[in-house]
């Protein structure tokens, strides 16, 4: 059994102020992070993901309960002790001036250096290791201000790794990144968790990526207790669907689509990849797809000189469409949808 690195007990998170009423965001949170695991924190906007992340990082005090880091009270640790155990990457962009990527990563050694911040040979070796670990060696000499969002995020993760923490916390690390860079960052974090035996927790809105990559999910609904489990367990129990009730989740294929009343049924005859994407196009256009092909409207996938085509059968006749755009347009123009 993997060792527990971070643990909470009866944790209640929210905001308390002398001038304003106490605001409780979530309560009775009992979670743990294990060595070598990648955990994704999911929930709709306003559920309290960032509040929970800030509380676990020690940036915000809990309303009640405790957070333990390697068995010690998080809020009893000095800043230096906490920094040696916990690395944090926040969503907010930090202005680092004209620092090079190498110099920014080197700042992660501050818990280990003296008052003058001078790096030893051992410190320099850790900085180089952190840069290599995220695949950023070619970025080291460049100014951080010249980096793309994806490159900058790699460097920020390297800076946190340079602290040699037991736990890595990341609040929305894929925000502002395009799809390839989002996949790259999550795969990087999964690899770091396993290879370096660290616990990695990230909050994210990338539900599909979390389902595919996380060892466990923490689901934080806006009006219920936090749910914990493997992605597949939470899908099978219905917890995943209940947390994101404003969109429709198909557990058979692990995909989301917007809930809408179908305009009618269309039979679909065909197999393979073209059938899969034809069904998606028809559903997006507002149809319920009947794979038995029994509906009055019917689409048959054919091949015309080796190229795919779609034969549409209606009550008034048939026609062949050479693209799915044309097929959907034909259904709408004919007043069927």
N, C-alpha and C positions, 0 to 999 in steps of 0.2 A: 504494500500500500504506500503510495506517494506521501511524503511529509506535508503537513499543513504549514503554510507560510503566513497567511493572513486569515484572521477569523473575527467574526462579529458575534456579539451576544446581546439579545434583546435590544437591538439598535433601533432608535427612532431618529429620523432625519427631518430637517426643516429649518425654520428661521425663528429666532427669538430676539426681541428688542424691547428696551424699556419704553420706547415711544409707540410701539405698534403691538397689536395682539400677536401671540405666538401662532405660527403657521406650521402645522405638521404635514409633511409631504408623504411619508411612509413610515410604518412602525412594525415592530416585531420582526426585524430582519436578522436572520441567523444564517450566515453564509461562510464559506471557507474557500480559499484558493490553495491549490496543491501544486507542488513542484512539477514542472514539465507540462502543465495544462494551459491551453488557450481557452479562455472563457469570454463570451460576448454578452454584454449587457444590452438588452433590447427593451423598447417600450415606446409608446406614442409620445409626441411632443407634450411636455408639461407633466409627464409622469414622475419626474424626479431623477432622471439618470445622471445629469450633471451634479445635482446636489449629493447624490450617493457617492459619485466618484470623488468629489471634493472632500467629503467626510472621510472616506477611506484613505485619502492622501494626507489627511491632517490639516488641510487648509480651512476646514470649517468644523466647529465642534458639534457633536451630536446633541440632540435635545435630551436624549436618554440612552443608556446602554453603553457598550464598550466595543472598541476596536483593538485587536491584539495583532502585533507584528512579531513573528517568531516567538510567540508566547509572552511578549512584553506589551504593556499598555502603550498604545501609539502616542498618546498625549503626554506620557511620562518620559519620552525620549527627547534628547537634545536635537537641535536642528541637524547637527553633523551626524549623529547616530541614525536619524531617520533617513538622511540622504544616502547613507551607505547601504541601507536596506531597501529603499523604495525609490524607483525612478518614475518620473511623471512627464507626460507629453500632453499639453493642453491644446484645445482648438485654436485659441487666440494666437494670431501672428505677433511675434515679439520683434521689435526693432533692434537689430544687433549692429547697426552702423555698417562699417566697411570690413567687418571681421571676415576672415577666410573660413571656409568650412572646417578646416583642420583646427583653427583657433576656437571655433564655437564648440566643437566636440571636446577639445581640451578643457573647456570650462566645466565639463562634467567631473573632472578630477578634484574639484574644490574641496570635497569632504576629506581628502587625503593629503593636501598640500599644506604647507605652513602659511604664516601670515603674509608672506610675500608672493604666494601663488606660484612659486617656481616648481617646474615639473622635474622629477627625477627620471633616470633612464627607465625605471620600472613604470612610471606614469606614462611616459612616451610610448612604451610598448603596449599599454592598455588602450591608449588613444588609437594607435594604429590597428589594433585588434578590432575595436568597435567600428572603425571606418570600414575595415574589410568585411566585418560580419554583416553589414547592411549593403555591401556591394557598391560602396561610394568612393573607392580609391581614386578614381579619375576626377572626383569632385573636390578633393582635399585642398588644392591650391586656389580654387575659384572663390570669388567673393560670394557670400550668402545672398546678397542682393541681386545677383545675376542668375540665381538658380530658379528653375521652374518649381511649381508647387510640389510635384512629386519628388524632385531632387531635394528640395528643402525638407520635406517630411522625413526622408531617409536620414538626413544629417541630424535632425532633431531626435530621431530614435537612437542614432549613434551617440549623441550627447548623453542621453539617459543611460545607455548601455555602459558608457565610460565610468559611470558611478559604480559599476559592478553590483547592481541591486539584486536582491532576491526576488523582488516583485516589480513588474513593469505595468504601470497604469496609463492608459491612453484614452483621452476623451475625444471621440469623433476623429480618429486619425485619418480617415479617408474623406473627410469633408473637403470640398473644393477640388477633388481629384477626378480625372476622367476614369472611365471604366477600366482600361488596362492598368492604370496606376493603382486603382483601388484593389484590384486583384493582386497586383504585385506586392503591395504593402501588407495585406492580410496573409498572403503566403509567406512573406518574410517573417512576420510575427509568429506564425505557426512553427516555422522552422527554428526560430530563436528559442521558443518555449521548449521544444523537444531537445535541441542540440545542446543548449546551455543549462537545462534543467531549472529554468526559471518559471515562475507563475506569471502569466500575462493576462491582464483583463483590459478589454477595450469596450467602450460604448460605441454603438454604431446604429445607423439607419439602414445599412446594407443588409436587409433581411435574407436575401438569397445567398449572399456570401457567408453570412453567419451560419445558416443551415448547412452549408457545405463544408465549412472549415472548423467550426468550434468543437472542442471536446465536450463542453457543457454550455448551456445558455442560462442566463438569469433574466427572467421575464418580469418586467415591472409594469403591471397594468395601472391605470390611473385610479382605480377604485377597489383594489384588492391586494391580497398578500403577494409578495414576490415568489415566483415559481422557479424551481431549479431542476435541471435535468439535462440529459443528452438531447440534442435536437430532435431525434426520432421519437424519443419518449414523449416529449412535449407536444409533438404533432399528433401522435396516436391518442394521447389523453384529451385532446381538444383544447389544451391550455394556450397553445400558439394561436389558434383561430379566435379564441375568446379575447386575447390581448389586443388583436388587430381586427376588431369586428367591423371597422369602417371600410375594409377591403375584403374581397372574397378570396379565400385561400383554398386551393384544390390540393388536398393531401395525397391524391393519387399520383400527381406529378411534381409536387413540391413547388408550386408556382402561384403567384397572385394575379388576380384580374379584378377590374372594377365591377362591383355588383350592379347589374342592370336587368330589367325585364326583357326577355327575348322578344323580338318582333315576329318571330315565326320559326319554323323548323326547316332545315335544309339537309337533305340526305347527301352523304358523301361516300363515294365509291373509290377506293384506292388504298395503297399501302405505302409505307416508308416515309422518308423525310418530306416529300412533297405533300403527302396526306396530313402530316403533322402541322406544317405551316399553312396549309389550306384551311384546316380547322381553326387555327388561330386567327387567320384573316376573317373568316366568317363570324367567329365569336366576337371579334373586335367590332364588326359591322352591326352587331346586335342580333345575330341568329343563334338558335340552339342547333347544334350539329347532331344529326342522327347517323351514326356509323353503319346502321343496317341498310340505309338507302331507301327506306320505306316512305319518306315524306313526299308530298306532292311536288315540291321543288327538289331537284336532284343535281348534283355536280359529280361528274365522272372525270378522274384524272387519266389523260391519254397521252400518247407521244406522237408528235407530228414530225417525221423525218429525224427522229432522235431527240427532239426538243420537247419539253413538257408543255402540255396545253390542258385546258379545262373545258369540257363540254357541259353546258348548262341546259337542263331539260325543264321546261315550264309547261303550263297548261296550254299555251298557244304554239309551242314548237320548241326548237332547240337552236343553239348557236355555240360556236367555239371561241373561247377567249385565250389569248396567248400569254397574258400576265394575270396575276391575282388582283392587281389594281383594276384591270379591265373587268374582271369577273365581278368584283364588288360594285364597281361603277354601274355595270349592266343591271345588277339586281336593284340598285337604288333608282336608276333612271326609268326602269320599267314599272316603278311604283310598287315594287314588291316589299321593299324595306321601308 
